[in-house]
Amino acid sequence: MENSGGIQASLSGRYATALFELARDSKALPQVEASIATVGAALAESADFKAFTTSPLISRTDSAKAVAAVAKVLKLDSTVSNFLGVLANNRRLNQLPAIIRSFRALASAHRGEATAEVVSAHPLSAAQVTELKQQLRTRLGRDVSVDLSVDPSLLGGLVVKIGSQMIDSSIKTRLNSLAHAMKG
């Protein structure tokens, strides 16, 4: 599989590529994707888990034990559990958000989908996500998977990034443009 040089060039991209290739070759891609999504949700929802992954004060041994316990509680796929153990032993748990993004991009590309990073001011409902996917599918001519995040500083609207394209309809950007136009 051909990967973009941008993904492989980063540390997190190399880890994501290794996990992706392992999952693909062992025919476990759907299970690994589900487990990675679970880990991503845990990072987003639990401040303690996020703090644990970024703390330089936790030893490799304690980090590996904690990751094994978390994997068991979250009922993660064995491939992802082992992968988290490798990250803990290599002191790379702080790279987890970037690894998850890169993995999702690789998995989407494998399925022939485009990946859109969507930042909204407020969490989107399921109906809004479905409508957004439909609009993006119409615009791009292929299926689109979305990676959602929330940034309250946008005030309203969306920022959608697909590869090198960015669609910024946020109120924050519109206000900044208006302020700039009033100064000039």
C-alpha positions as CSV (number, residue, x, y, z in Angstrom):
1,M,0.0,0.0,0.0
2,E,1.3,3.4,-0.9
3,N,1.3,5.8,2.0
4,S,1.7,9.5,1.9
5,G,5.2,10.7,2.8
6,G,3.7,13.1,5.3
7,I,2.3,10.3,7.5
8,Q,5.4,8.1,7.4
9,A,7.7,11.1,8.0
10,S,6.4,11.7,11.5
11,L,7.1,9.5,14.6
12,S,3.4,9.1,15.2
13,G,2.9,8.2,11.5
14,R,5.5,5.4,11.7
15,Y,3.7,3.9,14.7
16,A,0.3,4.3,13.0
17,T,1.6,2.7,9.8
18,A,3.1,-0.2,11.8
19,L,-0.3,-0.8,13.6
20,F,-2.2,-0.4,10.4
21,E,-0.1,-2.9,8.5
22,L,-0.2,-5.4,11.3
23,A,-4.0,-5.1,11.5
24,R,-4.4,-5.3,7.7
25,D,-2.1,-8.3,7.3
26,S,-3.7,-10.2,10.2
27,K,-7.2,-9.5,8.7
28,A,-8.2,-7.7,12.0
29,L,-8.6,-4.2,10.7
30,P,-12.3,-3.7,11.8
31,Q,-11.5,-4.9,15.3
32,V,-8.4,-2.7,15.6
33,E,-10.3,0.3,14.2
34,A,-13.0,-0.3,16.9
35,S,-10.4,-0.5,19.6
36,I,-8.6,2.6,18.4
37,A,-11.9,4.5,18.4
38,T,-12.5,3.3,22.0
39,V,-9.0,4.6,23.0
40,G,-9.7,7.9,21.3
41,A,-13.0,8.3,23.1
42,A,-11.3,7.5,26.4
43,L,-8.7,10.2,25.8
44,A,-11.4,12.7,25.0
45,E,-13.7,11.8,27.9
46,S,-11.2,11.1,30.7
47,A,-8.9,13.9,31.9
48,D,-7.2,11.3,34.2
49,F,-6.4,9.0,31.2
50,K,-5.2,11.9,29.1
51,A,-3.0,13.1,32.0
52,F,-1.6,9.6,32.5
53,T,-0.6,9.3,28.8
54,T,1.2,12.6,28.9
55,S,2.9,12.4,32.3
56,P,6.7,12.0,32.2
57,L,6.7,11.0,35.9
58,I,5.3,7.5,35.4
59,S,8.0,4.8,35.0
60,R,7.9,2.5,32.0
61,T,7.0,-0.5,34.2
62,D,4.1,1.3,35.9
63,S,3.0,2.7,32.6
64,A,2.9,-0.7,31.0
65,K,0.9,-2.2,33.9
66,A,-1.6,0.7,33.8
67,V,-2.0,0.4,30.1
68,A,-2.7,-3.4,30.4
69,A,-5.3,-2.6,33.1
70,V,-6.9,0.1,31.0
71,A,-7.0,-2.2,27.9
72,K,-8.7,-4.9,30.0
73,V,-11.3,-2.5,31.3
74,L,-12.0,-1.0,27.8
75,K,-12.1,-4.6,26.3
76,L,-9.6,-3.7,23.6
77,D,-8.5,-6.0,20.8
78,S,-5.3,-7.9,21.7
79,T,-3.4,-6.1,18.9
80,V,-4.2,-2.7,20.3
81,S,-3.5,-3.9,23.9
82,N,-0.1,-5.1,22.8
83,F,0.5,-1.9,20.8
84,L,-0.3,0.3,23.8
85,G,2.2,-1.8,25.8
86,V,4.9,-1.1,23.2
87,L,4.0,2.6,23.3
88,A,4.3,2.5,27.1
89,N,7.7,0.7,27.0
90,N,9.0,3.2,24.5
91,R,7.6,6.1,26.4
92,R,5.5,7.2,23.4
93,L,2.0,7.3,25.0
94,N,2.1,11.1,24.6
95,Q,1.9,10.5,20.8
96,L,-1.4,8.6,21.1
97,P,-3.7,11.4,19.7
98,A,-1.5,11.9,16.7
99,I,-1.1,8.1,16.2
100,I,-4.9,7.7,16.3
101,R,-5.4,10.5,13.7
102,S,-2.8,8.9,11.4
103,F,-4.3,5.4,11.8
104,R,-7.7,6.7,11.0
105,A,-6.4,8.4,7.9
106,L,-4.6,5.2,6.8
107,A,-7.7,3.0,7.4
108,S,-9.9,5.5,5.5
109,A,-7.5,5.6,2.5
110,H,-7.5,1.8,2.5
111,R,-11.3,1.8,2.1
112,G,-11.1,4.5,-0.6
113,E,-12.6,7.1,1.7
114,A,-11.4,10.7,2.2
115,T,-10.9,11.8,5.8
116,A,-12.2,15.1,7.0
117,E,-11.1,16.7,10.3
118,V,-14.1,18.7,11.5
119,V,-13.9,21.2,14.3
120,S,-17.2,22.6,15.6
121,A,-18.1,25.1,18.3
122,H,-20.5,22.6,19.9
123,P,-20.8,18.8,19.7
124,L,-22.7,17.8,16.5
125,S,-25.8,15.6,16.7
126,A,-25.9,12.3,14.8
127,A,-28.3,13.9,12.2
128,Q,-25.8,16.8,11.7
129,V,-22.9,14.4,11.2
130,T,-24.9,12.4,8.7
131,E,-25.9,15.6,6.7
132,L,-22.3,16.8,6.9
133,K,-21.0,13.5,5.5
134,Q,-23.6,13.6,2.7
135,Q,-22.6,17.2,1.8
136,L,-18.9,16.3,1.7
137,R,-19.6,13.1,-0.3
138,T,-21.4,15.3,-2.9
139,R,-18.6,17.8,-3.0
140,L,-15.7,15.2,-3.2
141,G,-17.5,12.4,-5.2
142,R,-16.5,9.7,-2.7
143,D,-17.3,8.6,0.8
144,V,-15.9,10.6,3.7
145,S,-15.1,9.6,7.2
146,V,-15.1,12.4,9.8
147,D,-12.8,13.0,12.7
148,L,-14.8,15.3,15.0
149,S,-13.5,17.6,17.7
150,V,-15.0,20.6,19.6
151,D,-13.4,24.1,20.0
152,P,-15.7,26.5,21.8
153,S,-13.6,29.5,20.8
154,L,-15.1,29.1,17.2
155,L,-18.3,30.6,18.6
156,G,-20.3,28.9,15.8
157,G,-19.9,27.2,12.5
158,L,-17.4,24.6,11.4
159,V,-13.8,24.3,10.2
160,V,-13.4,21.3,7.9
161,K,-10.0,20.1,6.7
162,I,-9.7,17.5,4.0
163,G,-6.1,16.9,3.1
164,S,-4.7,20.3,2.2
165,Q,-8.1,21.9,1.6
166,M,-9.7,23.9,4.5
167,I,-13.3,25.2,4.6
168,D,-13.6,27.7,7.4
169,S,-17.2,28.9,8.1
170,S,-16.6,29.7,11.8
171,I,-18.0,32.9,13.3
172,K,-14.5,33.5,14.9
173,T,-12.9,33.7,11.5
174,R,-15.7,35.9,10.1
175,L,-15.3,38.3,13.1
176,N,-11.6,38.4,12.6
177,S,-12.0,39.2,8.9
178,L,-14.5,41.9,9.7
179,A,-12.2,43.4,12.3
180,H,-9.3,43.3,9.8
181,A,-11.4,45.0,7.1
182,M,-12.5,47.7,9.5
183,K,-8.8,48.5,10.4
184,G,-7.7,48.7,6.8
